[in-house]
Each structure stands twice: as structure tokens, then as C-alpha cells.
Amino acid sequence: MVQQKEYLDTGILQALEEILSKHNPKSIFFVTGKNSYNLCGAEKMLEPIFEKYKHVRFSDFSVNPKLDDVLKGVSLFLERKCDFVVAIGGGTVLDIAKLVNIFSENKANPQDYILKKEQISVKGHPLAAIPTTAGSGSEATHFAVVYIDKTKYSLAHEYILPDYAVVDSSLMMSLPQKITAFTGMDALCQAIESYWNVKSTEESKNYASQAIKLIIENLEDAVLNNSDISKKAMALAAHLAGKAINISQTTACHAISYPITSYFGIPHGHAVGLTMPSMIVYNYGVSKDDVLDRRGAGYVKKTMEDFFEILGVGGAEEAGEKISELMSSIGLCTRLNELNITKNDIDMIVRNGFNPDRVKNNPRKITENCLRDMLEELL
Ligand SMILES: [Fe+2]
């Protein structure tokens, strides 16, 4: 696996200066959001650096990375003969940067890599990923999300892991309250889904449990009061959750969220959180007949009980309630009908959200009917 160098609260300016002076790039491909780069304060902070280095900025894309946007980036990258990538932004920005970098060096049709008809064989140029939201943890993962039409794909390869992750919570202070809430929920669900994942390891569970604890203690304060301390804790938590899913990936809450985002425009973190309380109760009901984790039903039960302890609750129902209450306290509704999703929509969500690859990571076997029942109860 490619080794990543982390800069956690070194400060973006110092970290980037150190990284760039080491590589001395001739032409930097610089990926940012359209407005967030300025709003988060990075533009002003980094002026002295970008005066020194030749660069081209790419921000011509919308939220949720689309293949067409990535292809525009690849053309620009090749035209300007870039040899280094800096990405500053939320999950979409970081994923676009990872994809442009990898497709600029792997020359077959990008769609073929996404559809697994071609194998990635060449590492891209060095990439420094700098998140401006405490959410996706994309700076710490070896995969990138991309949408073709309304279908979500995840491209995974060790060469996709950014060479550098620079986490600086000062970039997150000006985030709108809602974005802090959505992205924080994403980080929390990623950490929980990693914790109970059939592919979890001691290492991933350690990252995930630290992340869950930090988020439970700090998300509400980060959203409602925007305090330095809670924002710093959330930045670290999201990064740890990213490191956790880099090992284990996610499970059913993520799988079912994608059509909710694609078809109803519900932001990713909110869409993921909707099924989390029900999934906690469902997974704790695991038995030897439906366990998918080869470590057995007893192991899964124990993992769930350890998770309840991290949350500071006594059981599955209470854990689900705690997550629902947290969502409500940060302004996220928890019922589908409040989001204009009706009974008639549920079949379509299940059809598009039942990703066999992702639901097989869930510790308890889950069928389309289970998901349908779960969603109906959330109406
Ligand atoms: Fe996510």
C-alpha cells in the first residue's frame, strides 16, 4: 500500500510549503470548489505559495463527482503538462483530483477503469489532499466516488491514496451550519459502518472507535456553536473515520443512501444517517443463521455491545435513539416523508440502493425485503 504522510494541525501554509519545496513541481494542477476556496480562507492564506509556483486552477464541476467533469479535468491536466496535484475542498473536490490524476496517467478509456474492464497500472503524480469539511475523509482513502448518469461507482486502487493529507481545522470555521451537520453525519456513519464491517481489523476498529467518540462529543457543539475546539475534534474525527473506511469500506447505510441523494437531492451525510438508527437495531439482532462476518454471531454481538459502550448507551434501541436525537439537534429531519419521499418511491430506492458489494460488508445478511421494510417504517 502507498504510504501517506499526514500533517495534522501543522497549519496548511507550513505543510504545503514543506511539501512543495520537496517536490519543486513545474506545473501544479490545483483543484478547488468554485467559492469554498475563497470562503474558507485558504485563498488568502496560500497566496504567497501560489505566487511562487506555476499552476492551473480547476473548479469547473458541480457537487457529486461526474465522469464528464473528470474528463474536462484530464484534458486540462494534460494540456498544461501538470506534474503535481493540490486539492483543497470537500469530498467532491478531493475525489475529482484523485480521479483526474489517475486517469491522466492510465491511458485507456476512464469509463473502462470504473466499470472494471481495465486495471489501473500506473501511479499518478504526487497529490496533496486538504479537506475543508469534516466529513468524507477522502484525503485518507484509496477510493474515489464518481457518478455516471445517476449511478454511483467507487473506483478503488492503492495508487489513488493521496501522498499527503493536510488536515487544518481553521479552514472549516466558516462552513455553513448545515454543511457542518451533513458532513459530520457522514463521518459518524462511516465510522460506525466501519466499526461493524465484516472487513474490520483491530487497526480499523481503533480508528473508528476514536472517531465515533469524538463525533458524539463534538458534533452538536461544532454545528450550534462553531467552537474552535469542537471543529478541531471534528476535523480529526473525520480523518480517522476516513482511515477506518480505507481499510474496511462502508456497509448498507451507505449503499441505500446513493439513490436517496441522486433522485431526491438529499445531501450525502443526511441520506446516510436516515437508516442508521434502524440498522443499529437490525444488526444487533444477528444470529448464527444470518451472520455474514466469518468471526461469527457472538463476535458481532460483542462488537455491537462495545459500540454501545462507546456511545454511552445500554442497548440497541437506546443507541438508535441517541443517533436520531443527535440528527434532530443539528437540524436534520429523520423521517422520509419530511423529505418528500413517499411509499411509491421506496421500490425505486431499494432497486438502486441494493448494492450487493456494499451490503455484503454488513455484519448481518440483509435482503431487499429487509431494506424495504426498514424504509417503510421511516416514512
Ligand atoms: Fe460517506
Boltz pocket constraint, residues with backbone or C-beta under 6 A from the ligand:
constraints:
  - pocket:
      binder: B
      contacts: [[A, 136], [A, 186], [A, 190], [A, 254], [A, 268], [A, 272]]
      max_distance: 6.0
